Amino acid sequence: TPCSSIQDGSPADGAQSILATPLDFEKLVKDGVLKKIGKSYYTDNVRNLPEHVSKKISSVEQTKKGTKLTFYKETKSIKKLAEDSKKWREEKT
C-alpha cells in the first residue's frame, strides 16, 4: 500500500533533509500534483506523487472528495536533526 512504502522504517540517505524542506503547496496545486478543497489537500493517485511530497505524508484517507492527504509539519527539531545528520555524514567521509 502507499502508506507502507512511505513509512517502511528504512529512511533513505537524506530523508531528514527532505522532511526539513518545506513543501510549496501553491506550486503543487498550480502544477496539478495536488488539489486544494477547503483547507485540505487531495490527490488522484498517491503513487504518482513526487518522492519529496510522498515522504512528507503523515496520513492518507479515502473520502467522497478523493484521497485526502495530511502532511507532517516542518519543525525546528526536524530541521536541526537534518543539519546535524548532514554534518555527521560529512565528517565520516
NUNUZA-667850 format. One record per atom (N, C-alpha, C): residue number from 1; atom name; residue in one letter; y, x, z. Coordinates in steps of 0.05 Angstrom, whole numbers, padded with zeros to 5 digits. Example, Ala and Ser with C-alpha at 12.3 -4.5 7.8 and 13.67 -1.06 7.14 Angstrom:
BEGIN
> 1,N,A,-00114,00264,00156
> 1,CA,A,-00090,00246,00156
> 1,C,A,-00066,00264,00156
> 2,N,S,-00045,00257,00142
> 2,CA,S,-00021,00273,00143
> 2,C,S,00001,00258,00157
REM end
This chain:
BEGIN
> 1,N,T,-00024,00017,00000
> 1,CA,T,00000,00000,00000
> 1,C,T,00025,00017,00000
> 2,N,P,00048,00007,-00009
> 2,CA,P,00072,00023,-00010
> 2,C,P,00080,00034,00017
> 3,N,C,00077,00018,00039
> 3,CA,C,00085,00027,00065
> 3,C,C,00068,00051,00074
> 4,N,S,00042,00050,00069
> 4,CA,S,00026,00072,00079
> 4,C,S,00033,00098,00065
> 5,N,S,00041,00097,00040
> 5,CA,S,00048,00122,00026
> 5,C,S,00075,00132,00036
> 6,N,I,00092,00115,00046
> 6,CA,I,00118,00123,00056
> 6,C,I,00115,00136,00083
> 7,N,Q,00097,00126,00100
> 7,CA,Q,00094,00135,00127
> 7,C,Q,00065,00145,00132
> 8,N,D,00056,00164,00115
> 8,CA,D,00029,00173,00118
> 8,C,D,00025,00196,00137
> 9,N,G,00047,00204,00151
> 9,CA,G,00045,00224,00171
> 9,C,G,00044,00253,00161
> 10,N,S,00047,00257,00135
> 10,CA,S,00047,00284,00124
> 10,C,S,00074,00289,00110
> 11,N,P,00094,00296,00125
> 11,CA,P,00121,00299,00113
> 11,C,P,00121,00323,00094
> 12,N,A,00133,00318,00071
> 12,CA,A,00136,00339,00051
> 12,C,A,00157,00358,00060
> 13,N,D,00157,00382,00048
> 13,CA,D,00177,00402,00054
> 13,C,D,00204,00390,00047
> 14,N,G,00223,00391,00066
> 14,CA,G,00250,00380,00061
> 14,C,G,00252,00350,00067
> 15,N,A,00232,00338,00078
> 15,CA,A,00234,00310,00084
> 15,C,A,00256,00304,00104
> 16,N,Q,00261,00322,00123
> 16,CA,Q,00282,00318,00142
> 16,C,Q,00309,00317,00128
> 17,N,S,00313,00334,00107
> 17,CA,S,00339,00334,00093
> 17,C,S,00342,00308,00077
> 18,N,I,00320,00297,00067
> 18,CA,I,00321,00272,00053
> 18,C,I,00330,00250,00072
> 19,N,L,00319,00250,00097
> 19,CA,L,00326,00230,00117
> 19,C,L,00355,00234,00126
> 20,N,A,00365,00258,00126
> 20,CA,A,00392,00264,00136
> 20,C,A,00413,00257,00115
> 21,N,T,00405,00255,00090
> 21,CA,T,00424,00249,00069
> 21,C,T,00428,00219,00066
> 22,N,P,00453,00209,00069
> 22,CA,P,00457,00180,00067
> 22,C,P,00453,00170,00038
> 23,N,L,00443,00145,00037
> 23,CA,L,00439,00132,00011
> 23,C,L,00466,00121,00001
> 24,N,D,00470,00122,-00025
> 24,CA,D,00494,00110,-00037
> 24,C,D,00485,00082,-00047
> 25,N,F,00486,00063,-00029
> 25,CA,F,00477,00036,-00035
> 25,C,F,00492,00023,-00058
> 26,N,E,00518,00028,-00060
> 26,CA,E,00534,00017,-00082
> 26,C,E,00523,00026,-00109
> 27,N,K,00518,00052,-00111
> 27,CA,K,00507,00063,-00136
> 27,C,K,00479,00052,-00142
> 28,N,L,00462,00050,-00121
> 28,CA,L,00435,00040,-00125
> 28,C,L,00436,00011,-00135
> 29,N,V,00454,-00005,-00125
> 29,CA,V,00457,-00033,-00134
> 29,C,V,00468,-00033,-00163
> 30,N,K,00488,-00016,-00168
> 30,CA,K,00500,-00015,-00195
> 30,C,K,00480,-00006,-00216
> 31,N,D,00462,00013,-00208
> 31,CA,D,00442,00023,-00227
> 31,C,D,00418,00004,-00229
> 32,N,G,00417,-00018,-00213
> 32,CA,G,00396,-00037,-00215
> 32,C,G,00371,-00029,-00199
> 33,N,V,00373,-00008,-00183
> 33,CA,V,00350,00000,-00167
> 33,C,V,00345,-00020,-00144
> 34,N,L,00367,-00029,-00132
> 34,CA,L,00366,-00048,-00110
> 34,C,L,00383,-00073,-00117
> 35,N,K,00377,-00095,-00105
> 35,CA,K,00393,-00119,-00107
> 35,C,K,00404,-00125,-00079
> 36,N,K,00429,-00132,-00076
> 36,CA,K,00440,-00139,-00050
> 36,C,K,00444,-00169,-00050
> 37,N,I,00432,-00182,-00030
> 37,CA,I,00435,-00210,-00025
> 37,C,I,00444,-00214,00003
> 38,N,G,00468,-00222,00007
> 38,CA,G,00480,-00224,00034
> 38,C,G,00483,-00195,00044
> 39,N,K,00472,-00190,00068
> 39,CA,K,00473,-00163,00080
> 39,C,K,00448,-00147,00075
> 40,N,S,00429,-00159,00061
> 40,CA,S,00402,-00147,00058
> 40,C,S,00399,-00135,00029
> 41,N,Y,00380,-00116,00028
> 41,CA,Y,00374,-00104,00002
> 41,C,Y,00345,-00111,-00006
> 42,N,Y,00341,-00116,-00032
> 42,CA,Y,00316,-00124,-00043
> 42,C,Y,00309,-00107,-00068
> 43,N,T,00284,-00107,-00075
> 43,CA,T,00275,-00093,-00099
> 43,C,T,00253,-00110,-00112
> 44,N,D,00249,-00106,-00138
> 44,CA,D,00228,-00120,-00152
> 44,C,D,00202,-00105,-00149
> 45,N,N,00203,-00079,-00146
> 45,CA,N,00178,-00063,-00144
> 45,C,N,00183,-00038,-00127
> 46,N,V,00172,-00038,-00103
> 46,CA,V,00176,-00016,-00084
> 46,C,V,00165,00011,-00096
> 47,N,R,00144,00009,-00112
> 47,CA,R,00132,00033,-00123
> 47,C,R,00149,00047,-00144
> 48,N,N,00169,00032,-00155
> 48,CA,N,00186,00044,-00175
> 48,C,N,00212,00056,-00163
> 49,N,L,00215,00056,-00137
> 49,CA,L,00238,00067,-00124
> 49,C,L,00237,00098,-00125
> 50,N,P,00260,00110,-00128
> 50,CA,P,00261,00140,-00127
> 50,C,P,00252,00149,-00100
> 51,N,E,00241,00173,-00099
> 51,CA,E,00229,00184,-00074
> 51,C,E,00249,00185,-00051
> 52,N,H,00274,00193,-00057
> 52,CA,H,00294,00196,-00036
> 52,C,H,00301,00168,-00024
> 53,N,V,00297,00147,-00039
> 53,CA,V,00302,00120,-00029
> 53,C,V,00277,00110,-00013
> 54,N,S,00253,00114,-00024
> 54,CA,S,00229,00103,-00011
> 54,C,S,00224,00117,00016
> 55,N,K,00232,00142,00019
> 55,CA,K,00227,00157,00044
> 55,C,K,00245,00146,00066
> 56,N,K,00266,00131,00060
> 56,CA,K,00284,00121,00080
> 56,C,K,00278,00092,00087
> 57,N,I,00257,00080,00077
> 57,CA,I,00250,00053,00083
> 57,C,I,00235,00051,00110
> 58,N,S,00245,00034,00128
> 58,CA,S,00232,00031,00154
> 58,C,S,00214,00007,00154
> 59,N,S,00220,-00013,00137
> 59,CA,S,00202,-00036,00135
> 59,C,S,00205,-00051,00108
> 60,N,V,00183,-00064,00100
> 60,CA,V,00183,-00079,00075
> 60,C,V,00172,-00107,00083
> 61,N,E,00186,-00127,00072
> 61,CA,E,00178,-00155,00079
> 61,C,E,00180,-00172,00054
> 62,N,Q,00159,-00186,00048
> 62,CA,Q,00159,-00205,00025
> 62,C,Q,00173,-00231,00034
> 63,N,T,00193,-00239,00019
> 63,CA,T,00207,-00264,00025
> 63,C,T,00209,-00280,-00001
> 64,N,K,00219,-00304,00001
> 64,CA,K,00222,-00321,-00023
> 64,C,K,00243,-00309,-00042
> 65,N,K,00261,-00292,-00032
> 65,CA,K,00281,-00279,-00049
> 65,C,K,00271,-00254,-00062
> 66,N,G,00248,-00244,-00053
> 66,CA,G,00237,-00219,-00064
> 66,C,G,00228,-00201,-00042
> 67,N,T,00225,-00175,-00048
> 67,CA,T,00216,-00155,-00029
> 67,C,T,00240,-00144,-00014
> 68,N,K,00243,-00151,00011
> 68,CA,K,00265,-00143,00028
> 68,C,K,00260,-00116,00040
> 69,N,L,00279,-00098,00038
> 69,CA,L,00277,-00071,00048
> 69,C,L,00295,-00067,00072
> 70,N,T,00285,-00054,00092
> 70,CA,T,00302,-00045,00115
> 70,C,T,00300,-00015,00115
> 71,N,F,00323,-00002,00119
> 71,CA,F,00324,00027,00118
> 71,C,F,00330,00039,00145
> 72,N,Y,00320,00064,00148
> 72,CA,Y,00327,00080,00172
> 72,C,Y,00357,00086,00170
> 73,N,K,00370,00086,00193
> 73,CA,K,00398,00093,00193
> 73,C,K,00401,00123,00197
> 74,N,E,00420,00135,00184
> 74,CA,E,00426,00164,00189
> 74,C,E,00437,00167,00217
> 75,N,T,00426,00185,00232
> 75,CA,T,00437,00191,00259
> 75,C,T,00444,00220,00261
> 76,N,K,00460,00226,00280
> 76,CA,K,00467,00254,00285
> 76,C,K,00442,00271,00291
> 77,N,S,00424,00259,00306
> 77,CA,S,00400,00274,00314
> 77,C,S,00382,00281,00290
> 78,N,I,00380,00263,00270
> 78,CA,I,00364,00268,00246
> 78,C,I,00378,00290,00230
> 79,N,K,00405,00288,00228
> 79,CA,K,00420,00308,00213
> 79,C,K,00416,00336,00226
> 80,N,K,00418,00337,00252
> 80,CA,K,00415,00362,00266
> 80,C,K,00386,00373,00263
> 81,N,L,00366,00355,00264
> 81,CA,L,00339,00363,00260
> 81,C,L,00335,00376,00232
> 82,N,A,00347,00364,00212
> 82,CA,A,00345,00374,00185
> 82,C,A,00358,00402,00183
> 83,N,E,00381,00405,00195
> 83,CA,E,00395,00431,00194
> 83,C,E,00379,00452,00209
> 84,N,D,00368,00445,00232
> 84,CA,D,00352,00464,00248
> 84,C,D,00326,00472,00233
> 85,N,S,00314,00452,00220
> 85,CA,S,00289,00457,00205
> 85,C,S,00295,00476,00181
> 86,N,K,00317,00471,00168
> 86,CA,K,00325,00488,00145
> 86,C,K,00329,00517,00154
> 87,N,K,00344,00520,00177
> 87,CA,K,00349,00547,00188
> 87,C,K,00322,00561,00195
> 88,N,W,00304,00546,00207
> 88,CA,W,00278,00557,00216
> 88,C,W,00262,00566,00191
> 89,N,R,00262,00550,00170
> 89,CA,R,00247,00557,00145
> 89,C,R,00259,00582,00133
> 90,N,E,00286,00584,00133
> 90,CA,E,00300,00607,00121
> 90,C,E,00293,00633,00137
> 91,N,E,00291,00630,00163
> 91,CA,E,00284,00654,00180
> 91,C,E,00256,00663,00175
> 92,N,K,00238,00645,00168
> 92,CA,K,00210,00652,00164
> 92,C,K,00205,00665,00137
> 93,N,T,00224,00663,00119
> 93,CA,T,00220,00675,00092
> 93,C,T,00233,00702,00089
REM end
